[in-house]
Amino acid sequence: MEDQVDENVKNERVHRLIALSDQLAKEYASAYEGDVLEIIPEESFKEQEGNHNLYVGYTDNYMKVVFEGTEDMIGRLVKVKITKAGYPYNEGQFVRISDDVQPDKVRMTS
């Protein structure tokens, strides 16, 4: 078919766009480095062998974060400090479990 972009050119463009997307995601995440964010751990982190205490979850703005924790944290809201921004995931340090806040300790304002 005429007027088609060469396959090699298409592949080159796709790879450049993927690299740009990765770079922009890392730049976005770097704005949160040092911040404490709420995360819901979803599962153990399987990409790094040997460390069974790593878990992965997402922030409310869909940043993927890996941090050291325990299995009972899965599905709970936890606070994690972002220690190293990256892509496809960020590294964090567990701070505390957020959903342990007692209702009588929360002050409501109008």
ZATIMAR-68931 format. One line per 3 residues: their letters; for each residue x negated, y, z negated of C-alpha. Coordinates in pm, 1 decimal. Layout:
<pts>
A = X Y Z | ...
</pts>
This chain:
<pts>
MED = 0.0 0.0 0.0 | -133.2 342.2 94.0 | -184.7 628.9 -149.2
QVD = -272.9 391.3 -430.4 | -544.5 471.7 -680.6 | -833.2 227.9 -661.0
ENV = -821.8 -41.9 -930.7 | -1168.9 49.7 -1060.7 | -1065.1 413.5 -1097.2
KNE = -752.2 308.6 -1286.2 | -954.5 92.2 -1524.3 | -1206.4 372.3 -1580.7
RVH = -925.1 616.4 -1663.7 | -758.6 372.7 -1901.3 | -1084.8 315.4 -2090.5
RLI = -1148.4 690.1 -2114.5 | -797.2 749.5 -2248.7 | -831.5 470.6 -2505.3
ALS = -1166.0 614.0 -2622.2 | -1011.1 960.9 -2649.6 | -715.7 823.0 -2843.8
DQL = -950.0 644.4 -3087.1 | -1155.6 961.6 -3133.1 | -846.2 1175.0 -3199.9
AKE = -709.4 920.9 -3448.9 | -1039.2 925.4 -3639.3 | -1048.5 1307.0 -3638.2
YAS = -692.6 1314.0 -3771.8 | -778.8 1067.4 -4048.1 | -1090.9 1262.1 -4145.6
AYE = -867.6 1547.9 -4261.9 | -746.6 1313.0 -4538.4 | -1089.5 1194.4 -4652.5
GDV = -1114.1 1247.6 -5028.9 | -736.2 1277.1 -5068.1 | -523.1 1043.0 -5277.7
LEI = -234.1 905.2 -5071.8 | 54.4 670.4 -5140.2 | 27.4 336.4 -4964.5
IPE = 237.0 22.8 -4953.0 | 0.7 -275.5 -4923.2 | 135.3 -532.4 -4676.8
ESF = -113.4 -819.3 -4675.8 | -466.6 -928.9 -4749.6 | -729.0 -792.0 -4511.3
KEQ = -847.5 -1087.1 -4304.0 | -1095.9 -913.1 -4073.6 | -1377.7 -924.3 -4330.8
EGN = -1470.4 -1273.2 -4444.5 | -1589.6 -1339.6 -4795.5 | -1399.2 -1065.2 -4975.8
HNL = -1055.5 -1192.8 -5071.7 | -977.0 -884.1 -5280.9 | -924.2 -651.6 -4983.6
YVG = -571.8 -549.8 -4888.6 | -431.8 -340.8 -4607.0 | -134.7 -109.2 -4597.3
YTD = -3.0 208.9 -4442.8 | 44.8 565.5 -4559.3 | 365.3 755.7 -4486.3
NYM = 194.1 904.2 -4179.1 | 103.5 555.6 -4048.5 | -267.6 558.8 -4129.7
KVV = -394.9 206.0 -4187.0 | -596.5 181.1 -4510.0 | -805.9 -105.9 -4648.7
FEG = -887.6 -111.4 -5019.2 | -978.1 -348.1 -5300.3 | -677.0 -465.2 -5497.9
TED = -477.3 -762.4 -5618.8 | -207.7 -974.5 -5460.6 | 61.7 -843.2 -5696.2
MIG = 24.2 -497.8 -5534.4 | 175.2 -619.3 -5206.4 | 502.2 -437.8 -5141.2
RLV = 451.7 -188.7 -5424.5 | 377.7 180.0 -5392.4 | 15.1 247.7 -5490.8
KVK = -211.6 551.8 -5489.3 | -538.6 512.3 -5300.8 | -818.3 764.4 -5247.3
ITK = -939.8 775.2 -4886.8 | -1316.6 727.6 -4913.1 | -1406.7 681.9 -4546.2
AGY = -1203.0 787.7 -4246.2 | -1214.7 560.6 -3946.4 | -1027.8 385.4 -3673.1
PYN = -853.9 141.9 -3651.9 | -849.9 159.7 -4031.6 | -965.7 382.6 -4314.0
EGQ = -1138.7 267.8 -4630.9 | -995.6 356.9 -4968.2 | -1034.5 312.7 -5342.0
FVR = -741.3 205.2 -5558.1 | -632.6 472.0 -5809.7 | -311.7 343.4 -5967.3
ISD = 24.8 182.3 -5903.7 | 275.8 460.6 -5835.9 | 596.5 272.9 -5902.8
DVQ = 493.9 216.0 -6266.5 | 612.0 567.0 -6353.7 | 882.0 539.7 -6619.1
PDK = 1208.7 722.7 -6533.0 | 1219.1 892.6 -6874.9 | 872.4 1039.8 -6804.7
VRM = 982.7 1209.0 -6483.2 | 1105.0 1564.9 -6524.5 | 1377.9 1670.1 -6286.4
TS = 1401.7 2033.0 -6176.1 | 1666.8 2212.8 -5980.8
</pts>
